[in-house]
Every structure is written in C-alpha cells, then in structure tokens.
Amino acid sequence: MAELEVILKPPEPQAPPPGLGGLLQRLTRQVDLRRLYPKEGFSTLLLLAFGLLSAVWAVQGARWVEDLPPLAEVAIGGLLFGTLLAKTRLPGYLTHPVAVLYGLVITVWGVQSIIRLPTWPERLVDLILRLNYWAYAARTGGINNDPLPFVFMVTALAWFLAYSGAWFVFRRRSVVGAMLPVGVALLFNLRYAPSHLTIYFFMYLFAALLLAMRLNFYVFQRRWDLFGIRYSREMGLTAVPNVALVVAGILTLAAILPASADQTPIAELWNRINSPIQDAQSEFNRLFASLTAKEGTDTAYFGRTLALKGSITLGNRVVLYVFSPRRYYWLGLTYDTYTGQGWLSGERRTVQLAPGNPLTTTVTYKGREEIVEVVRLNAVSSGLVFLGGQGIQFNIPVAVEYDPAAPMLVDLRDRSRDAQLPEGLRSAIAGIRQALSEQLDLGERDQMALVQRLLPPEYVAYGPTIVGGRVVSFLVNLRRPNYMDVAAVRPVGGIRFGQQYSVRASISTATGQDLRRAGTSYPQYITDRYLQLPPNFPPRVRQLAQELTRGLTNNYDKAKAIEAYLQQFPYDTNIPQPPAGRDGVEWFLFELRRGYCDYFASAMAVMLRSIGIPARVAVGYMSGTYNPDIGAYEVRESDAHSWPQVYFPEYGWVDFEPSPRAGAGVPRVESLENTKAAGAATEELPDGPGALRPEEMLPDEGFFGGEFSTTQSDSDLSWGLLVLLVIPVGALVGLGVAGMVWWYRRFAPLDLVSQTYEKVVVLARLAGLRPRPWQTPLEFADRLRAEVGDVSADIETVFGAFVRVRFGRRQLDEAEQARVSVAWGRLRGRIIRRILTRR
C-alpha cells in the first residue's frame, strides 16, 4: 500500500536555488504564459475597453484645455498592462506598486510631449516646477491658472482607471469596482461639459450593462463546469445580441422619457447632496481656474472662488423670476481677497435668521430705500439667496455670511491715529482721554469700565495695554454684525425648483452729489479688508489708476473716471487663458484689452484699491428682461454677471458698472440724480406683486401659493400627450420584437420535432403546468391530456414523434413532420388560451 501511495503521489517540485536566480525562477513559475489568455473571452476585454474609451472621448470632446496627450492610447496601455498583471499569480502588493511607477512614467511621457520646449530635460524640469507651483497654491489657498497640472492629473487618471478596471474584471470579477469609478469621472465631466456629450454616458452605460452580463455568465460557466453540467459553449455569444437589444431599448426609453426638474424626490435628493458638491466645485475652480469646458452658468456656479480664466459660454435657460419695484442687480455673494489670478472669499462668520426676524445692525447708512422683492427659482436648486441690494428680513430660514469687522486700535497717547476711526467714535475717544486724565486713582478694571461706559453702545472695548498701571491703548469692535457688509445669504436646507421667497432689502439711492460729499473717513475694519492687494502687485496698474484720477478731488469722481476708461474696452467672452504666473488684471489692461465682466469688475476694484479707495467684487445676475404678462423680471443664465462695489463713508457699498455690456441692470448713479431732480421715478414698475410695502413682508408659506406658473402652449401640451401615447406603445412593440427574436434564437439549433416539444414545454410552464423532474415525456403527456383536454390526439402526435426521434433514433418522413406541424398549431392555440384564462 505504501508503495502504491509513492507511485500515485506526484513528485514534489524542486526547490529553486537561493539568490537572484532563484527569485527569477519563482517569478517565472508565477507568470504562467498560458494564464494570460482571457478565459472570460475577448468580448469582455472589448466591452471594458469601450466603457473606458467612452469616458476618454467625453473628456476630449469637452475641450477643457487646448492640448491634451493621447488619452485613448494611455487608457488602452493601462488596460493591457492591468490585464497582464491580473492574469499572473503575483499578489496585489507586488503588482500595484509596479503599476503606479509605470503609470507615473507613462503620464510624465505623455504630458511632457505637449510642453513647447526644445529638449526633454527642459520639458521635465518645467513640468516639475509647474506642479510644484500648483501644490503651493493648493496648500496656501491661492488660485492656479496653469492648465498643465490638470492635464497631468487627467492623464494619470486615465491610466489608473484603466489599470484598476482590468484588475477588478480579470482578478476580482467585479464590474462595479471596474466601472463605477469610470462612471463617476464621466458624470463629473458631463456636469461641466456641453450637453451634446451626453451620448457618451449612454455609450458607457451600454458597455457597463453588457459587461455585467458577460462577466456574470462567465461565473455561471465556471459553476456549470465544476458540477459537470452540459451546456452549449456558444450560449454566451448567442445571448449577447439579445441582451444588447434589451439594453438598447432601456437606454432609448430613458433618453426619450420627459424629464422634469421639479420632481419632488429628485429635487429633495439634489438639495441634500448639492452643498458638498458646491464646496468641492469651489475648490476645483480655485485649483483649476484655467478650464473652459463649462457650457453654461447656473445658480450652483457661484462659489467661494472667482478665477480669471479663458473663454466662457452662457446658456439661455430662465433661472429666476424676480418681482421687484426696482430694476437692480440680483446679488449672490461678494469677494474681498485678490490673488493676482482671481478672487477669494476671506474669513467669514455666520448668523442664522428665523423667518421674519430682521437682521439687527449697529450702523445706519444714508441714502437707502427699503423695498420688498419676491424671487422664484426656476433652476434645479440653489445654495444662495439672490436679491437686489442688501437683505434685512427674509420669509425663509437663512444663514447670513458677513465679513467680521477687524478690531480697531485706540491709542490714547497718539491722537493722529483717531483719523482712522469712524466719525461717531472719535468724539467718544476724546471724552475717554479727558475722563481718564481726571481720574488718576482708578484701577485697571475700573478704567476699562469707564471706557466701556463712555463708548457708543454699539461698540465694545477689550484687550487693554497697561503701562504703569494706566490704560494706554485698547481694541474696539462692533457688538453685532453690520448687515451692509453681508457677503452672502444661504438658505437653510436649500431652495428647490419652483420655490419662492420674499426679501425686505435696502438699496442705495445716493446721488453723485451725495457721494462726492462722503469724504474719506473710512472705518479701520473697512480699510483693513478692502484695500488688500497681493505682495507682487504690478506697479504699472497703480500708475495707470493714478494717471486716470490725477486732478480729481473726491473718490466718487475717481471711481467714475476709472469706470469710464474701462467701458472703452470691447466686451468679449471668447478670449485666451491668462498666461501662467501673470497678474490677470495687468494682462487684461495692457495686453488683452478686451474681456468679459469678471475682468472689468476685477480691474476697477483693483485699480481703486491701489489708490486707497475700498472696493470689492460682487457676483450674481443682471436685472434680466421685464415680462409685463407676469409682472416679473425673467433672469436667464446669460444674465450671470460680476461688478465692483465701492465703499463710501456714511453711505456704505455702492454698485458701479465698468463693463460695456448692455443692460447690466443697476441704474447709473447720475441717472438717479437726474430722476430725483426731475421729480419722476422712471425705474418704478406698474403696480403688481413687486409693489409691496416693507410692512407687508410675506409669510413663510411663500407668495401666490401655486397660482404662479408660466403659460404652456397648446403645441407643448399636444407633444406631451403624444409622448405619453408613443412611449407605452413603443415599449410594447420593443418587448414584442425582443420576445420574437428570443423565441427564434432559442429553438433555431433544434430539429423540427425537438423544437415542437420544447415549445410545448415553455408554453406549459407559462400555463402553470411545468413538467415534474421525475416525469418522463409520456407521463408529462398524460398530465397535459388531463389538464388541457380537447387536444388529446395532438398531444399524442407531438409527444409520440418526440419519443421516436429522441429515444428510438428514427427519422420522420415529410408526412409525419407535416402532421406534427398541424398538431402543434392546434395545441399551441389551446395552451395559449389556457395561459390567458389562468387565474
């Protein structure tokens, strides 16, 4: 017995020798070339490649940048490389580092080929330096307008998605792991890309569903082989056309179904996920400011970054309906920090307001008028409250973001610094100096109590500096936020399609004469924040601003001079990307000399800051087109706009328009002045929903309830009814055609008698008469005679012929085959009636 075990036992493989040779021998054993053949079938590899290339073609079609490496070749290389490594027996902790290193080499090779330098060492150094600059901008919160880092990351992503897709399919047998990351990347691309590229998403879905079918069938094949179950090896190939037809029908139905943005479940889901998407989009815009693929602008576009970039294309969809007694800008948010490549929102604080609660303020500005506005959202969702002027009260819960006032230093020993303090605070400081000099016996705590008692009630004192037991300086700040310095208003929970809200807002009615008399006594918290410029600010921008304002004695005339100068530049949305590392405003003013609103607003704000006038950039929408039928302004995507706001002491923020774009929205200050002088109100609208008085603030349930709607034409209604009729009929026809193709392909390989028998079995199952596992064909025939009846002779003909052919090895003549066909026709009709009348 022992000898028999020795004979039957396979010989032990010889251990490889130690050292490098032994390691290579072990690796050779693991890399068995016979394993490299894709047992899953080459169709699996082709479907995976088609799904990957759909995403690659979508990225190339979006034209994010002018030059891209050969992404399709990179993806195919990653797919083949991943397939080879997945087919080996090498573990992932060995293959993945190799893939990372090799993918990095391929990525660098692809990206350096588009760098316009003569030698590859120069191109490599340039790539490293530009990636390092991008990393610095990402780390420090700056804005990057160099497209090369994006090209590098897209190329690397194409390689690694292809490699991981091959690994998941051929090693893990997981379609989800392979195709889900590709789908996420594709959807992110389509969110910004032109709408005609949506076809690539359907191509991706088609490949993904077919790949899932093919891989699932391969898993079943392995199980059938394991248990010795006989099946046709061509089954997988014959099933592919049927599945492809069904998948194509599903995708076609999904494409033609009418989509409505106001579907409540979809809108609610979108509102939940929109906030993190907006935050990610803001970071994406900051780090890749050079990209130009976005087709249109919607309410989610306005983020915490405003980058100066290349060409843009605006859509024409209506996004807002605004009921207002005044034609105005519809403000979204403001920016305060200029980086040279765009604008950022600085440190912000937030206060939440319940519906109907006014935003308390400690500063009252002159030349303001309060109005009530009603805004109805016509986009998918919005993370911003758009309004004309500065909001005071809302009928929905909101979170108000405001610029925190920087603390002001009061130096009791240096009277010259009092000029930087607000006018209402200077006289109080003089009284504090006098009181402290007269009461020398007070302790430190009592001195600060006296300071606080003599300050205006809207200010608070803290952080004293004590020298010799005496308070020599302290910090002062506002107790509550100043609503005129609001940076953004965000709805709590978002605003969905069709929802509307009302706002009590304050708009400026100051005339040119008012602003000329405003002076230059800016609060310190204004100058600290709104005179900021980057350290490497180009001096010739300041020189140009000084030349334009030379001889002017007030800040209003200086602002108007710069505004008039910029209005001479052509308005153009088709412009090149600013050169990497260049200041965007300098490039616009001295080289490009044309552009769109972001450049005009930035140039005016930066030039004003350079000569000591506080300014910031606001974004939102122009007024839009007034529709007298509904008494509201229709605001479209193409009305998206940016403009500068200039601060005037005692009057707050005033809008200016340096862009030559027609219909920008806000009435010129001088036109308001002329209007007041003439005693007319040309900007007033007819009585309507916008003509509400401030005391008529709307309740939380909104305005008009469900009465407001845009008119639907008869042709639109007819098309809707036609679609509702065509879709179910088309679906039934498609299912019928698919069923007929399936029926034909299922029985085509069989002879006439076997076809007839199998068709009887299929129909019997649908009638609830499936054959039992232990029944012979004749026993099954007896059961059919008992259940169906009236066709006993036909059952005898069909089943008798089947037994003779299958088990008797007989061949039927033409007469017998004809009798079987006639019997099948009568038997088929009887079983179908049984199916239809089954309960």
Protein Blocks (a to p, Z undefined) as FASTA:
>chain_A
ZZmmmmmpccddddddedjklmmmmmmmmmcfklmpcfkopklmmmmmmmmmmmmmmmmm
nomafbdcdfklmmmmmmmmmmmmmmpmbdfklmmmmmmmmmmmmmmmmmmmmpccfbfk
lmmmmmmmmmmmmmmmmmnopacfbfklmmmmmmmmmmmmmmmmmmmmmmnopaklmmmm
mmmmmmmmmmmmcfklmmmmmmmmmmmmmmmmmmmmmmmmmmmmmnopacdfklmmmmmm
mmmmmmmmmmmmmmmpccdfklmklmmmmmmmmmmmmmmmmmmmmmmmmbckbfbdcfkl
pccbdcddddddddfbdfbdcddfbdcdddfbdcfbdghjaccddddddddddehiacdd
fbdcehiacdddddddfbfbdcbdcdehjdfbdcbdcdddddddddddddfklmklmmmp
cfklmmmmmmmmmmmmmmmmbcfklmmmmmmmmpcfkbccehiaceehiafbdcdddfbd
cfklcfbdcdehiaaehiacdddddddfbdfklmmmnojadcfklmmmmmcccfklcfkl
mmmmmmmmgoiabfklmmmmmmmmmmmpccdfbdcdddehiafklmmmmmnopacfklmm
mmmmmmmmmnopacdddddddebjadfknopacddfklgccddddddehklpadddfbfb
ehklpacfklmmmmmmnopafkbccddfklccfklcccfkbghilmbccdddfklmmmmm
mmmmmmmmmmmmmmmmmmmmmmmmmmmmpcfklmmmmmmmmmmmmnopaccfklcfklmm
mmmmmmngoilmmmmmmmmmmmmmmmnopacdfklmmmmmmmmmmmmmmmmmmmmmpZZ
